[in-house]
Structure formats: C-alpha cells, structure tokens
Amino acid sequence: MSTFIRELKKTGSFLYDKIQPIPYIKKEVYSVDSVFIEVGMERQDERYNWKTLGSYHDIFPGEKGNPRIQIIEGDPGYGKSTLALQMVYDWCKEVPNSPFSRPDILICLNLRQLGGMESIVQAIKQFALPLDSELEPQDVEQLIRKKGKNNIWVIFDAYDEYPDQHNKDNFVMQILEGKILGHVNILLTTRSSCIPPGLGALTGRIRLTGFDDAAQERYIRKVVTGDNEAVKKILEQLNINPTLGVLCQAPLFSVMYAHLAHKGGMLHKLSSVTEFFGHMISCFLSHKQNKLSGAGDSPENLQTHADTHAALDKLAFEALTSEMQQLVWDRTFFGRKLGEEFYKLYVDAGILVEEEETYIPAPGKLPQRKRVVRFYHKLFGEWYAAYHLIECVKSRSYILPENINLYDLKFFLMFACGLDQPGGSQVIKLLGEREDGAKSVVLCAPQLKEWSHDIQTTVRGIVSSRVDIDRADSRLLQRSTIQLLELASQHKIPISQVWLDGSFSSVDPDSLPLVLHSGLCLPSLSTLQELVIATEYGREVTVDECTGLLNYAIHSQLLKELTLCFCILPWMDSFPASLDNVEGMLS
C-alpha cells in the first residue's frame, strides 16, 4: 500500500506542478495551488433544483450524505480540470482542513488518454504510476478491489473528451453503473452537454457556475498583479464591455483576459466571442513572431504560417466531428501533416502542446513512451475547425453531420458564424433545419454583423414558438438569447412567447429592464406578445414588483398577456391608479 500511495503522489505532482495560465509564456509555470480560485458551484437536490455550494470541500463523497458517484459539470473553460488538479494537490500535500486529504488512495485519470483501454487497472498502470513502477498489474488490482478496508477515490476527468464514450460496455460505464468497484467513490468531470447516459437517481450532480466579480479580482491579485491601480484598470475594461463580462464568467477566458489586459491590450473594444478569441490567438502568435523576428527569422515567413493553417483546420474539424472526437495525435504524424516549421511555431506559441504518453505496444509487453500532440484546450481545436466548416458550407450541398452534439460544440459553431458573414449565414440556415438546432441558432445569430433575409426567416421560426431563459442556462446562453430577442424586435419580427423559468430576480417599479438572477437584464421588447415568469415556488411578489412588471408591459407595445407562475400576488387594489388599464393582462 505504501508503495502505491508514494507512486501515485509522485505522478500527481507532475500533473499539478505545470500550470501555464498563458501557454506562450513558458517561464511562467505554477503549481495549481498558486493559481486556483474557487468558482461558483451548485448542487442539484432531490427536487432537481440547484442549490449553492459554499466550497469545493462540500463535494466530498460520503460527507453530509453526498452520494458515492458525483458528476461535476460545466461549460468549456469553467475550470473542471483545474478543480480536479486542486483535489489531487490537497491529497498529495495532505492539506489541513481539506477533506480531499483524507482518502487512503486518490487516483486521477484523464479520460482523453484512455481510448482503447480495457480496464481501470491498465489505465492506472499506464497513466497514474511512474514508468519504472515497482507494482505489477495484479498488485494494483488487489489494492483497489479490497472492500471496506481502504477509502478509495477515482477522479475521471474530461468525460466529454473520452474516445470510448459511445461504447456502452467500456470499463468507465461499468464503474459508473455499479457493475464493478461498487465500493469506490467516483468524481467525474464533463461538459454540461455531455452527461453519461443511464446513471441512477442516486448519482449526484454538481454544476460549476464560473467566476463572479469577486473571484475575478481575487485571481488578478493572486496571480497577475498586486498593484491596486493596475487591478482597477483591468476591472474597468471588463465592466465597460458587457460581452467581455459574460465571457469572463468562464475562468479560462477570465484568466486570459486578465493577463492580456495587464500587458496593455485594448480588449474593451471587442464585441463578440469570435473577436475575443481571435484577438487571443493573434496575441499568442504575434508574441512568438516578435521573439523569432528579433532572433533573425523572416517575419514574412512567420506571418504566412500564422495566416495559412488549412491543414490544421481540417485535422481539427475531422477530430471534432467524428464519433470518437479523438483530439490527441501522434507527434510524427502531426508534424508531417502540418510541416515541421509550421508545427514548431504553433507549439512554441502555446496553441499546440507536445507531451509524452505511456502506452503498452502489445499484451504482456513492457510499457513504452511516445510523443503526442494536442491543443492547449479543446476550444482552440474548435477555433481552427470552424475555418474548415466555413470552407465546407461554401458547397451548398454540405449537411452538418447528424452525430455531432450541437450544444457541446457551440463555440465551434459560434466561431464559424463570426469568422465569415456569408458562411456564417449558411451555418445558421443549416442549424435552423435541424430539430435540435434552435439553441444553436440563439447562440450563433448574434455573432453575425448583419442579418440577411434568410437569417431573419430562420430567426422568425425560432421566436414564433416559446423562447426560454432558464436559470440553469449559462450567462453566455442567457446573454445570447437576450441579444437574439433584441435583434428580432429591432427587425420587427413578432416574438410569440418568452418564458423566464426561475431566472427572474427583480424589477424596479420606476425602471424597465427585468433583472435576472445572473445579473443580466431583459429590456422591453416592442414585438413581444406574451411573457411568462415562473418564479421559485411560493415566492411572494411585492406591489412594487408587480408595478414594475406592469410598467414593463406598457412599454412592450404588442404584449397581450403577462403570466406569473408558482408565486403569491398582492391584492389588486394595491396598484397605482395609473396602471388600471393594464392590470387585466396580468394572470
């Protein structure tokens, strides 16, 4: 047992001690504890309502009645893998007061690496233990299969990138379904759009909700700068741009923004997800180009590599749209496909990451190492894949593959729409033709600078039926929905019905916008015909709130009905006389 624990901690230290907030700055490498800031978290209760968690310590299985298997879900860039590494750090360092220091054994496996693995023993031997481990597979199996004696945890990170997720008999699903290792506590991280199917009702669900303003400031002060004026300047840029504010709820974007803004970038002028990400990519490449140009390399040649990336686009596209989403490539293959000079530039810029991976060439053979390459983050793969999608849709016969999860790849689709106006219009047209495409249209349409007649027709179809703004939606989705509704209203497109499903927070009797729990506001919409507000069950709505809602109704010229659900309304004779003519629409 002691050898097993020692070797797990040795491998764990290699994982948590190489965090690079800005990947092209190779010298800035941190331990996870030096950069970790807690994100907002919510747990789903037995009534399927989401309740706020105070800390990641409250996730601990077995504590406070928590279930043995828990899913930690979140949108791309919300810090799922960083949280997993912080748990590993707490265990390895035996951090006082952290419940994650208590297990006898804690094993962290990145599911992206486990394609083709036949057992958890093979996965542990190959990825969680040193290459020169003293333990044989049978030793590992004996240690993890002992029931009752050892408190064992396994963290499965990045289920959304697991190549075998479509194989229902894989060992991961057997563990999640309790068919094997029923005594082991499991934490599984994944994108919200990629929850494993068929899990029991006793499986816990935890959702990461990202950074609030206070968390953003804590990160800046902890990692970027402690200078008060510099912190104030960075936060001011963030506050004057609502698009940046929504994006930077995702820790990945917030971290990138903070470091780039501190280095003098004029990021407050960026008005869309695509513009922000494109600016970030250009910073990565220009930093490396400036460095190489100073060393005597040809800037023209370097610029050609930065602008011409069709081979990379195609590889990323084929990986993301395949059933397995294989996002790790053999280094030799990848270098040959891209060309060595191009490949080296993108690795040095931090867009691509080269690393060693252990593999077993054949049953009974000794493990060996090979060099592999992947994108710094899956979102970078979605960025380059979007360029190839634009090329594909130029052929009017192109159809989006049926197997792809549109919401899982929402950034891929959003980037495509923001990169090319004609191509983006065609993408939205294709999304509008799919039964599962409505939410993607909502996210993608605001990326376009102009709405063609075809786009207006597609949007008209979306808003002719119920449009939801759910409390469980990310701020990005809520913001995109509001933008779509505003644009539809500006184009005189009738909006049939909007549902605020648990998302309504408050309204001032003297101001028009409805304030959502996310902090976003829904302005009055001149073409809205019906508004339904489903509040928390039993909420008492005040006279001032009803007054504000009726004022909102007055300024929504086409609104015929305003419905409040699950709440208690005040006496109708409490309203100001000036609102007598609109009380009748309230139900």
N, C-alpha and C positions, 0 to 999 in steps of 0.2 A: 504493500500500500504506500509506504513512504517514497519508494522509487517512482511510482505512478504519479503521486502528487508533485514531487520535485520536477519531474519531466514536464508535466502539464504547465506548471508555473514558469518553467524555462521557455517553453513555446509561447505561452501567454504574454510574456514580457516583450517578445519580438513583435507581437500584434499591437500592444497598446503604447509602445515607445516610439512609434514612427508616424505621428500625425503631422500632416503638412496642410495648414489652412489654405495657403496659396501654393499650388503644386510647382509653379515655375521657380519659386524661391527655395532652392534645395537646402540652403543652410538653415532655414527656419523649420526645424523639426522638433516636435514637442511630445511629451508624454500626454496621454489622454486627459489625465487629471489636471494638467496645466491649462487646458483649453475648454474643459467640459463646463457647460452651463445648463442647468436643468430647464427643460422645455415644459410647456403646459401639458398636462395629462388628464385624461378622463377614463373612468371605468364604467362599463355597461352593467347596470343592475338587473335583477330578475324580471323587471318590467320593461327592459330594453331601453331605459332612459340612461343618459350619460351623466355621471356624477364626477365632479372634480376630485383629483387625487392631489395630496399635498406634496408628495415626493416620489421619486422612483423607488425609494425604500419600501413604499407601500405595495409594490408589485410582488414582493417576495412570496412565492408559493408556500402554502401551509401556514402563513401568518394571517391572523384575523379572518380565518375561514376562506382564504383565497384558494381557488381550485388548483389542482395539480398541473394542469396544462393551461397556459395563458398565451394569447396571441397579442403581440404588440404591433399595432398597425399605424400607418401614417402615409401621407403623400410623399412623393420623391423629395429628397433633401431635407426631411424633417428630423433627422438625427437618430434614426433607428439603429444603425450600425455603431455610431459613436456611443449611444447608450449601452449597447451590448459590450463594447470595449471597456466602458467605465465599470460595468459589473465585473468583468474579468480582472480589472485593476484592483477593485475592492477585495476580491478573493485572494489574488496573488499577494497583495500587500497587507492582508488581514487588517483592513481599515477599521479602526474603532467606531462603534455605533452604526456601522453598516451591516444590515442583515445578510448582505452578499458575502461577508467574510465567514459566515457560519457553516456552509456546506463542507462535508468531508471532501467531496470531489465536485469540481465545476469544469465542464468541457464546453468549449465554444467552437462551433463548426460553421464555416461559411458555405451555404448550400450551393452557391455559384460554382464551387470547386468539385461538387460531389456527383456530377453526371456519370452514370455508369457504375457507381458504387453499389455493391450487392449487400453490404451490411454496415451497421454502425461501427462494428469492430474494425473493419477495413478502413473506414473513414477516420476513426480515431488514430489508428496506427499510422496512417498516411499523412494526416494533416494536424493532429493535435499533439504529437510526440516528436522529439528530435529524430533526425535521420539515423543517428547512432544509438537509438533507444536500447536499453537493456532488456526490454519486455518483449515477449513473443505474443502473437495474436491470442493464443489461448490464455495467457496471463491477463490480458485486457478483458477478455470475455468473462473470465472468472470474477474479476473485480467489479464489473458493472452489473453482473447478474445476481449478486448477493442481495437478497431482500432483507429489509429491516435493519441490518447492521450499519450500512453506510447511507448517509444522506447525500444523494447524488442529484446533480442538476446538469441538464444539457441545454445550451443555447443554440438553436438553429437560426442562423442569421440569413436574411435575404431569400425567403421562400419564393418571392416573385422572380428571382433570377435562377431558380433551381431547374436545371435542364430536364429532370425526370418528373416534373410535377404532373405531367399528363399520363404518366404510368401509375395507375391506381394501386399497383402492388409493390411500389417501392418501399424500402425499409422505413423511410421517414413517415409515410402514411400509416404503416403498420404500428409504429410507435404512437402516433397521434391518436389512432383509433383504439389504443389499449391492447392490441393483439400481442405485443411483446413489450418487455420492460415497463410493465404497469406500475412499478414502484418508483420510477424515475420522474423527477419534476422537469417539466419542459417549458421553456420560453421560446417562442417562435416570432421572429420579426418579418414583416411583409408590407408591401404597399396595400392601402385600403381596398384597392380594386382587385386584389389577388388573394382572397382568403381561401384556405384549403377547404374543399367541399366535404360534407358528410360528418362534421365533427359533432360530438354530443352536446347536449344542453349544459353540461357541467363545465364546458370549456370557457375560460374567462377571456374577456376581450378588453384591451386597453388601447386607447387612441391617443396618439401624440398630436397636440394642437399647435405646437410651434412656439416661437418667441413672441412675447409681448414686449412693450416698450422698455420695461424694466430689465428684462433678460437681454435685450439688445445692448442696453447701456452697460450691463454687468460684463458682457463679453468684450466690448470695446475697452473698458477699463482694465480688465484682467489680461488681455492678450495684445491689443493694438497699441494703446497709449493711455497713460495715466494723467496726461495734461488736460486740465479742465476745459481750456479754450478749444483744444483740438476735439475733445469729446463733444462739446456743444456744437461745433461746426459740422461734424459728421451727422449728428442727430438732426440738425436743422435742415440739411439737404434731404434727409429721409422724410421729414414731416411736411415739406412743401410739395412733395410728389406723391399723390395717392396710389399710383401704380407701384412705386417703389415700396411704399408702406405695406401694401398687400403682399408683394413678392417676398419681402424680408421677414414675413412671418415664418417662412421656411428657413431654418438655421443655415443651410448651405448657402442660400442667396444672401442672407444677412451677414454671414462671415465674409463672403467675397466682397460684398458692398463695403463693409467697414474697412477692410484692408485697402481696397482700390480707392475709396474716398479719401483715406488718410494720405495716400500718395498723390493726391491732387486731381483726381478725375472729376469731371463735371457731370456726375451721374444724375443730378436732379432734372436734367433736360430729357431723359429717356422716358418714353411714354407708353411702352408696351413690353411684354415679356420677351418678345423677339429682339427688340432693340437692346434691352438689358443684357441678354445672354450673348448677343453678337458683340456688344462692347467688351464684355468679359473675355470672350475668345480672342478678340483683337489685341487686348492688353497682354494676354499670355504670349501671343506670337510676336508682337512688337517688342516686348521686353527681351525675348530671345534674339530677335533680329538685330536690335540695337547692340546687344552684347557681342554677337558674332561679327557685326559690321565693324565694331571697334577693334576686333581681332584681325581684320583684313579680309573677311569673306565678302563676296559680292552681294550687295543689298538687292540688286535686281533678281539674282538667282533665288535668294531667300524669299522675296516677295512672290515670285512665281509659285513656290511651294506652298505659301500661305493661301494664295488665291485659287490654286488648281488642286482640288482634292477629290476628283471624281471617283478614283479607286477606293479611297477611304469611305466615301459616301455610300458606295454600292455594298461594301463589306458590312457596314453598319446596318444598312437597310435590310439586307438578306438575313442578318442575325436577328434583328428585332421582329421581323415579320414571319420568321419561321416558327414552327410549333414549339421548338425547344428553346428559342431565344439564347443560343449559345454565344456569349459575349466575351469569351476568352479564346485567344488564338495562339497557335504555335508561333514562336518568335521568328523562326526561319521562314515559315510560310508567309507571315505577315510582311516581313521585310522585303521578301521577293515580290509580293503583290504591289507594294507601295513604292519600292525603290529605297535603297539604303539612306540616301541623303534626305529624302522626304521623311522617312521613318525616324531618323535621328533628330530632326528638327522638332517633330511632334512629341517625341519622348522628352527631349530637353525642355520643351515649353510646358510640359506637365499635362498635356491633353491626353497622351497615352502613358501608361505605366507598365514598365517591364519588371517582372519578378520571377523568382524561382518557384517551381511547384514540384512536389513529390509525386511520383507515380510508380506503379508496380507493372513492369512490362508484360508479365505473364504469371499465372498462378504458381506459387512456390518460388518465384524469383525474388531477389533482393530489391528493395525499393531504390529508385534512382531519381535524380533531379533533372528537370528540363526548364528551359526559359520560355515563359509565356508572356503575352501582352494583352492588356485590356484598357478600356477607357478609365480615366480618373474617376468618373462617376457615370452611371448609366445615362444621365441626362446629356452628357457630352456625345454619347452614341446617338441619342435621339436628335441632337442638333445636326450632325452630319448626315444621318439617314434622311432627314427632312429635305435636304438638297436633292437626293436621288428620287424622293417621292415627287418632287416638282417636275423632274425630268419624265417620270412615268406618266403623270396625268396630262402631259402635253399630247400624249396619244389618247384621243377621246374614247378609245375602246378599253382603257385601263379600268379595272374594278378593284377596290380595296379588298385584300384577302379576307375571307369570312372568318378565319380562325383568330384574327387579332382582336385583343381586348382594347376597344377604342378608348375607354377611360384610363386604362393602365398606361396607354401611350399618348395621353392627352398633350404632353409637351411636344412630342414628335409632330402631331397634327397642328398644334398652335404655331410652332416654328415654321412649318411649311406655309401656312397661311400668311404669316408675317414676312417671309422672305421674298415672296413673289406674288404680286397682285393678281395677274391672270391665273397662275397656277393655284393660288390660294382659293380663288373663286370656284375653280373646278373641284378642289378638295371638298369645299363646303357643299357643293352640289351633290357629290358622291355620298357625303355623310347624311345629307337630307333624304337620300333614297333608301337608307338603311333603317330598319325598325329600332335599332339601338343607337341611332346617330344623333338624337335630339340634344343630349347633354354636350356632345362634342361640338355641335353647331353653336351652342351657347358660349362655349369657351373660345371657339375659333373666330367667329364673326367679328368680335371687337378688334382682332389683330389686323383686319383689313383697313386701309386708309379710306377707301371708297366702296360703296355698296352698288353693285350692278343690278340690273333688273332681275337677273337670275338669283342673286343673293337675297334680294327683297322678297322674291317668291318663296324661297326656302324658309326665310325668317317668318314670313306670313303664315306658313304651315305650322311652324313651331308655336307661335303665340296665339294661334286660333284655338288651341286647347290649353289645358291647365299648365301653368308655369310655376314650379316650386322654388322657394328659397327656404331650405331646411336648415335647422340649427346645426345638424350634423355635417353640413357641407363645409368645405374649406373656405377660408376667406377669398381665395382666388376664384373658386367657383361662384361664390356669392357676388363678388365684385363683377365677374364676367356676366352673370345673369342680370344684374342691375344695369350694366353698360348696354347689354342687348335690348333690354326693355326701354331704356332711354333713347337709343338709336331708332328702335321701332316706332316710338312715339314721335320722334322728330321727322320720320318718313311718313307720318300719318297712317301707320299700319295699325288697325284695331287689335287691342290686346284683350283676349276674351276673359281670362281669369288668372289672378295671381294668388298663390297660397303662401302665407308666411307660417310655416309649420314649426312652431316652437322657437322661431328666430326673432319674433318681435320682442323688443325690450321696453321701449318707452316712446312717448311723443310729447312735445311741449305744446300747450294749448295755443301759444302765440307763434309757433313756427311750423313750417310744413313738413320737413322730412320725417319719416318714421325711422327711429333709431333701432338697429338690430343688436342682438347680444354680442355680435362680433365687433361692434363699434362702427360698422358701415351704416350708411343712410340710404333709404329708398325715397327719392324725391317724388313729387306729384307727377303723374303721367297723364297727359292730356287725352290719350286714346284708351285708357284702361276702363273696362266695362264692369268688372266685378273683383272685389278684394275680399279674401277670406283670411282671417287671423286666428290661427289655432294656438292658444296660449297654453301655459302649464295648467294642469288640471286643478280647478278650484281657485285660480287666481282672482283676486278682487280688483276689478278695473275701476279706477277713480273717476270722478266727474271731470277733472282736468284732462285725464287721458281720453275720455270719450269726447270732450270738447275738441281736443287736438285731432282726433280721428275724423270728426265731422268737418272740421276746417280743412283737413286733407281732402276729404270727399268733395268739398265745394270747389277746390282748385283742380280736381280731376274731372274735367268737363263732361266726359262720357260715362262716368261711373254711375251705375244704376243700383248696385247692391253692395253693402258692406256687412260682412258676417263675422261675428266673434264666436269662437267655439271654446268650450270647456271652462268658461270663466263666469264670474258673477258681476252683473252690471248694476250701476246705481239706479235710483228712481229717475224716471224720465223727466219729471217736473223739476229736476235739479239743473237742467241745462239752461244756458242763456237764451233769452227770447229770440236773439238774432239767428239761432240755429233751428228754430221751429220748422222751417221749410225743408230741412234735410234729415230730420230725425226719422222719417219714415223709411229711409233706405237702410237703417241700422237694424240688424236682426241677430 
